[in-house]
Every structure is written in structure tokens, then in C-alpha cells.
Amino acid sequence: MAQDFERHIDRVTGTSPVTVFTSDSDDTVIGIRCANVVGSAINVDVYIVNSAVNYYLVKTAPIPVGGSLELIDGGAKVVMQSGDALTVVSDTASSLDTIVSRIDTISA
């Protein structure tokens, strides 16, 4: 079964929430990695916005200096419906790189 794998990258997110991507179909997120790119520890939130409500995958998660946080591993997945927005924010200016891998439009 052929699938359409997609990648989204967001560079140096800070204290304003950033939408990494908005689902335009039934999509499956298969990987989220958040990396600290500054010289101090940071805290991050990653959530899905659905109908103006935030559903947190992680809230105020600490990432040490030089560290990263893998939110989906071991075969886990997060399904997003059309219109859902995957959003990230840090407690420190220009401190967070985010890479998201997903399968676009799951086929039968």
C-alpha cells in the first residue's frame, strides 16, 4: 500500500505559538522531535488545536541544553482530522526547532 510521507520543519520557535502544519485530510503523525537550540534549558508545549480548543500532547516539557524531546516513538501514532492544527511554543525566545513526520491522506 503506497503512502505519501510528508515532513514539516519549523526553525527557532519562541514564545508565540507556531502552527507547524494544518491537516487537510485524515493524516497520521508518526514523529515529532523538538530540539533545544539555545544555551539554557527550555520548556515546550505541543498541542493540536481543534475547533479553537487546545489538546496537549505535552505541556511544559523540559528540554535541557543540547537536548531534544521525541514525542512519538515505538510505533505510536497520532491521527489528525482535517482542520486540526499541530502547534508548538517555547518559554524562551528563538529556542526551539521542530521536525514533524506524517503520512498524508491515509489510504485504505
Phi, psi and omega in degrees: 000119181282139178231157179255099179277135181233156178229143176229134181234134174233128186257138174044056173294148179235225189273357174259131180302140179236131175278115179287317171198158175244128182293134177249010179195194172277106184246155176239121176277125182248355177194136173223120176237128177245129183239134175281123182245017178239175185270022176215161178295149178230164172239138183231152171242138172229127183209162175254129176263122179227118181052046177067015177246135179271128175244108189281132168274325174204143181230128179054044179280127181281139171233118182288169176306130179074007185257174176216167181231121176261114185273333181232118179211176177063029178086000178292157180215157173233124179268132176243140178265161180306129180097343176293141180241123175276122190233143177229153175204149178242162176270004183228137182300138172046051190239352193230125169258140181230133175235127181238133174247138181213162171255122182273134175050081180302130180261161181280000000 
